[in-house]
Amino acid sequence: MDHNGKNSYLPVSEVVRLNELIEYQEGSVVSRTLLNKETGTLTLFAFDKGQGLSEHTAPFDALVYLLDGEAEIVISGNPLTLRMGEMVLMPANKPHALKAIKKFKMLLTMIKS
């Protein structure tokens, strides 16, 4: 818990390397919640090559930032290729899907307000 009593899984006032907080697992998608607040969440994901998330919607805007690798993200039928260091905003209530072209790690920032 952080000083406000909300869930926080990041060390406070410490430098961390996001890429080292999660590891790939063969044939899997791995996730790790770093911060969980009423106003939003920070979640790390590691996708093995060929893994993905099927099309779905979310009631909030979400920012995807690729820490490593290469992914295809389809938003409302529009395919986008993201590589390390690139990001995209996925708007609320728009269908989206993700697939690992190469294994990739991403930080998902969900904005709930």
C-alpha positions as CSV (number, residue, x, y, z in Angstrom):
1,M,0.0,0.0,0.0
2,D,1.1,3.6,-0.6
3,H,0.8,6.5,1.7
4,N,-2.8,7.1,0.6
5,G,-3.9,3.5,1.4
6,K,-4.2,2.6,-2.3
7,N,-2.5,-0.3,-4.0
8,S,1.0,0.5,-5.3
9,Y,3.5,-2.1,-6.3
10,L,6.3,0.3,-7.2
11,P,9.1,1.2,-4.8
12,V,8.6,4.7,-3.6
13,S,11.4,7.2,-4.3
14,E,13.6,4.6,-6.0
15,V,14.8,4.4,-9.6
16,V,13.6,1.3,-11.4
17,R,14.0,-0.2,-14.9
18,L,10.5,-1.1,-16.2
19,N,12.0,-3.6,-18.6
20,E,13.4,-5.6,-15.7
21,L,10.2,-5.7,-13.7
22,I,8.7,-8.4,-15.9
23,E,10.0,-11.4,-17.8
24,Y,8.9,-13.3,-20.9
25,Q,7.4,-16.8,-20.5
26,E,7.4,-19.1,-23.5
27,G,3.9,-19.4,-25.1
28,S,2.4,-16.9,-22.6
29,V,1.2,-13.4,-21.9
30,V,2.5,-12.2,-18.5
31,S,1.1,-9.2,-16.6
32,R,2.2,-7.3,-13.5
33,T,0.2,-4.5,-12.0
34,L,2.4,-1.7,-10.8
35,L,-0.1,0.9,-9.6
36,N,-3.8,0.5,-9.0
37,K,-5.7,3.7,-8.1
38,E,-9.3,4.9,-8.5
39,T,-8.1,7.2,-11.3
40,G,-6.1,4.7,-13.2
41,T,-3.7,1.8,-13.4
42,L,-0.2,1.1,-14.6
43,T,0.3,-2.5,-15.8
44,L,3.3,-4.2,-17.4
45,F,2.8,-6.9,-20.0
46,A,5.2,-9.4,-21.6
47,F,4.0,-11.2,-24.7
48,D,5.8,-14.1,-26.3
49,K,6.0,-14.1,-30.1
50,G,2.6,-15.0,-31.6
51,Q,0.7,-14.3,-28.4
52,G,-2.0,-11.6,-28.1
53,L,-5.2,-10.4,-26.8
54,S,-8.4,-10.8,-28.9
55,E,-10.5,-7.9,-29.8
56,H,-12.2,-6.2,-26.9
57,T,-13.3,-2.8,-25.6
58,A,-12.5,-0.9,-22.4
59,P,-14.5,1.9,-20.9
60,F,-11.4,4.1,-20.4
61,D,-8.7,5.6,-22.6
62,A,-5.5,3.6,-22.5
63,L,-1.9,4.4,-23.5
64,V,0.3,1.6,-24.7
65,Y,4.1,2.2,-24.6
66,L,6.4,-0.5,-26.0
67,L,9.5,-1.1,-23.9
68,D,10.8,-3.9,-26.2
69,G,10.0,-5.8,-29.3
70,E,7.3,-5.4,-32.0
71,A,3.5,-5.5,-31.8
72,E,0.5,-5.2,-34.0
73,I,-2.3,-3.2,-32.4
74,V,-5.6,-3.0,-34.3
75,I,-7.9,-0.1,-33.2
76,S,-11.3,0.0,-34.7
77,G,-10.1,-2.1,-37.6
78,N,-7.0,0.0,-38.2
79,P,-3.8,-2.1,-37.9
80,L,-0.7,-0.3,-36.4
81,T,2.8,-1.6,-36.0
82,L,4.6,-0.4,-32.8
83,R,8.3,-0.9,-32.0
84,M,10.4,-0.3,-29.0
85,G,10.0,3.3,-27.8
86,E,6.7,4.0,-29.6
87,M,3.3,4.5,-28.1
88,V,-0.3,4.8,-29.1
89,L,-3.5,6.0,-27.4
90,M,-6.4,3.5,-27.5
91,P,-9.6,5.5,-27.1
92,A,-12.3,4.4,-24.7
93,N,-15.1,2.2,-26.1
94,K,-13.3,1.5,-29.4
95,P,-12.5,-2.2,-30.2
96,H,-8.8,-3.1,-30.1
97,A,-6.6,-6.2,-30.2
98,L,-2.9,-6.9,-29.8
99,K,-0.6,-9.4,-31.2
100,A,3.2,-10.0,-30.8
101,I,4.9,-9.9,-34.2
102,K,8.1,-10.4,-32.1
103,K,8.0,-10.9,-28.4
104,F,7.4,-7.5,-26.7
105,K,6.9,-5.8,-23.4
106,M,4.6,-2.9,-22.9
107,L,3.4,-0.5,-20.2
108,L,-0.3,0.0,-20.2
109,T,-1.5,3.2,-18.6
110,M,-5.3,3.1,-18.1
111,I,-6.8,6.5,-17.4
112,K,-10.1,6.2,-15.5
113,S,-11.0,9.9,-15.1
